[in-house]
Amino acid sequence: MLQVKEHKGVMFGLLADTDRLNATIAPDVKADLTSALSNKGVRMVLNLSNISFIDSTGIGTLISALKTARQNGGSFQLCCPKAEVLSLLKLMKLDMVFDIFDSEEQIA
């Protein structure tokens, strides 16, 4: 489900084989993210470029990942959200909570 690659000390995650982050897949995604972010100081960026729909369970999964990262001295950021996903994040004021980048190249 979650594909991870590492580049210059940053882990880049991508949800493969789906365009939705919803109650159906959220438990598996949450488990994968929690596992990846449980180590000290992990910096992860989740690429949302292929996600066109997120429900409340999916939002909860993203918030849980951010909390896990912070508890372990790491960071969890988002990049490449489609317009509809970004609109939802802004509506929920989560753009004030998450660092959201337009592209992976912006992340240093």
N, C-alpha and C positions, 0 to 999 in steps of 0.2 A: 504494500500500500504506500508507505512512505519511502521514497528513494532519497538517499543522502549521498552527497559528494562533498569532499573537503577541498578548499582552495585557500591558501595563505592563512591557515589557522581558523577559517570560518567554515562552519558546516552549512551547506545549502540543501534544504529539503524541498521535495516536490511530491505532491500527491499524484501518483500514477494511476492510470486507467479509470479516472473518474472526472466528472465536471461538477461534482457536488460534494459539499462537506455538510452532511446532515446526520440525523439520528441513526441511520443505517450503518454508516462507516465511522462515525465519531468515536466510539469506544476503542476501535483498533488504532485509529490515528492518535488518540490520546495516549494509549499505551506506548506506541512507538515514540512519540514526542517526549513523554515522561522518561522513558529509558534513555533516550539520547541526551536529555538535559539534566539528568541526575548527577552527572560528573561535575566536579568543581570547575568553574570558569568557562564553561562551554558557551560559545557564541554561535547561535543558529539563526539563519534567515530562511523563512518559509516562503517559497515562490508560489504565488496564487494565480499564476497566469492562465492555468487551465480550469480554474474554478469559476463557475458562473452562478452558483447558488449556494448560500450558507443559511442554515436555519439556526434556531436558538441553541441547539445542542452543539452545533459546529462552533458558534461564537464562544460557548462555554469551554470548548476544547482549546481554543486559542488563548483564552484568558488563563486557563489552567496551566498551559505551557509557559506563558509569561511568568506566572507565579513560581513555578518550579525552577525556571532559569534564575530568577532573582534570588530565591532562597539558597541557591548554590553558587552565587557570585557570578553568574553568567548573564547572557542577554538573549532575548528572543525578539526578532524583528520580522516584518512582513515586506514582501516586494511584489511588484508586477500585478497588483489586483486589477481585474476587469472593472469597467465603469460601474456596473451594477453592484459589485461587491464593495467597491470603494464608497459608493453612495450609501450603502447600508452601514458601513463602518462609521462614516461621518454622521449619519442620522443618529446613531447610538453614541456619538461622541467618542468612539474608540480610536479615532485618529489622534486624540489627545493622550491616549494611553499607550498606543503602539507607535514605534518608529516605522513609518511606511515609506518605502522607496519605489520609484518608478521602474528601476532596473537593477539587476545584480551588479552592474558596473559602477553604480553610485556608492556601493558599500566598500569602505576602505578598511 
